Amino acid sequence: MAEPITDTVATPQAVFGKDAVTAELADNAAVNGLSKLITDAKWDRGELTLTVAPETIVAAMQAAQTAGYNFFEDLTAVDWYPTAPRFQLSYSVLSLKLKQRIRIVARIDESQTIASITSVWPAANFYEREVFDLFGVTFAGHPGLTRIMMPENWEGHPLRKDYPVEGYR
């Protein structure tokens, strides 16, 4: 049976903040590879979350690849309405060799765009289209940013918290 994907650092307690996580997980490949791009970090329940500025998302994904993370798993969004910045984009990447998974997070306002990471991870294409369709987040440089789930003539973005429960009438 295959060994489960876990982080190699046995830190049972939660660690919050860039400096604390960097010190606690000093030998972690992701922490070392992205150290110059991290604005915040969290180690909790065996999961490593690294927050980066939205304008550095492509560089962060390239740094993750260089650090040994070779599989793009997922991209999803969270709408924190009415809090600003409104959207949190969570990118999950995996290192099969290191048996480690990380989450890279960027926060943006609804008026902002974020760079597409399809040049680094081509598999992100459909995930970015899904986030665009359901949340209205625009990805600059995406090769074909069109709706993927809702009809082309659909008004609005149904996973936004301010979207009417019964739709627009």
Stockholm file with secondary structure:
# STOCKHOLM 1.0

chainA/1-169         MAEPITDTVATPQAVFGKDAVTAELADNAAVNGLSKLITDAKWDRGELTLTVAPETIVAAMQAAQTAGYNFFEDLTAVDWYPTAPRFQLSYSVLSLKLKQRIRIVARIDESQTIASITSVWPAANFYEREVFDLFGVTFAGHPGLTRIMMPENWEGHPLRKDYPVEGYR
#=GR chainA/1-169 SS CCCCCCCSCCCCSCEESHHHHHHHTTTCHHHHHTTTTEEEEEEETTEEEEEECGGGHHHHHHHHHHTTCCEEEEEEEEECTTSSSCEEEEEEEEETTTTEEEEEEEEECTTCEEECCTTTCTTHHHHHHHHHHHHCCEEETCTTCCCSSSCTTCCSCTTSTTSCTTCCC
#=GC SS_cons         CCCCCCCSCCCCSCEESHHHHHHHTTTCHHHHHTTTTEEEEEEETTEEEEEECGGGHHHHHHHHHHTTCCEEEEEEEEECTTSSSCEEEEEEEEETTTTEEEEEEEEECTTCEEECCTTTCTTHHHHHHHHHHHHCCEEETCTTCCCSSSCTTCCSCTTSTTSCTTCCC
//
